[in-house]
Amino acid sequence: METITVYRDTYNNLIESEFSYMTRLAKLQGTIRALADIVKTNPQYVEQTLQSLAEDFGKKEVDL
């Protein structure tokens, strides 16, 4: 078994980063599920939302 030393600031930054990624992923998953549920009743809204998501992916570096 190996021993690894991690500084508190580094550990806290990793935890905050992981929480941010988990939150963004959960929001994206929820959005996709919601859009799938309403695609037949409101296809224009679904299209607009998907276009907006595609633009956001193009603007940002997203690691999901």
C-alpha positions as CSV (number, residue, x, y, z in Angstrom):
1,M,0.0,0.0,0.0
2,E,1.3,3.4,-1.0
3,T,1.1,6.6,1.0
4,I,0.3,9.8,-0.9
5,T,0.5,13.3,0.6
6,V,-2.1,15.7,-0.7
7,Y,-2.1,19.3,0.5
8,R,-5.4,20.6,1.9
9,D,-5.8,23.4,-0.7
10,T,-5.2,20.9,-3.6
11,Y,-7.7,18.5,-2.1
12,N,-10.4,21.2,-1.6
13,N,-9.9,22.4,-5.2
14,L,-10.3,18.8,-6.4
15,I,-13.5,18.4,-4.4
16,E,-14.9,21.7,-5.6
17,S,-14.1,20.9,-9.2
18,E,-15.7,17.4,-8.9
19,F,-18.8,18.9,-7.4
20,S,-19.0,21.4,-10.2
21,Y,-18.7,18.7,-12.9
22,M,-21.3,16.5,-11.1
23,T,-23.7,19.4,-10.9
24,R,-23.3,20.3,-14.6
25,L,-23.7,16.7,-15.6
26,A,-26.9,16.3,-13.5
27,K,-28.4,19.5,-15.1
28,L,-27.5,18.3,-18.6
29,Q,-29.1,14.8,-17.9
30,G,-32.2,16.4,-16.5
31,T,-32.5,18.8,-19.5
32,I,-32.2,15.9,-22.0
33,R,-34.8,13.8,-20.1
34,A,-37.2,16.7,-20.0
35,L,-36.7,17.5,-23.7
36,A,-37.3,13.9,-24.6
37,D,-40.6,14.0,-22.6
38,I,-42.0,17.1,-24.4
39,V,-40.6,16.6,-27.9
40,K,-44.0,15.5,-29.3
41,T,-46.0,18.3,-27.6
42,N,-43.6,21.2,-28.2
43,P,-41.0,20.4,-30.8
44,Q,-40.1,24.1,-31.5
45,Y,-39.0,24.6,-27.8
46,V,-37.0,21.3,-27.9
47,E,-35.3,22.5,-31.1
48,Q,-34.5,25.9,-29.6
49,T,-33.2,24.4,-26.4
50,L,-31.0,21.9,-28.3
51,Q,-29.6,24.7,-30.4
52,S,-28.8,26.7,-27.3
53,L,-27.0,23.7,-25.7
54,A,-25.0,23.1,-28.9
55,E,-23.9,26.7,-28.8
56,D,-22.9,26.4,-25.2
57,F,-20.8,23.4,-26.0
58,G,-19.1,25.3,-28.8
59,K,-18.3,28.2,-26.6
60,K,-17.0,26.4,-23.5
61,E,-14.5,23.7,-22.8
62,V,-16.9,21.0,-21.5
63,D,-15.6,17.8,-19.9
64,L,-18.8,15.8,-19.4
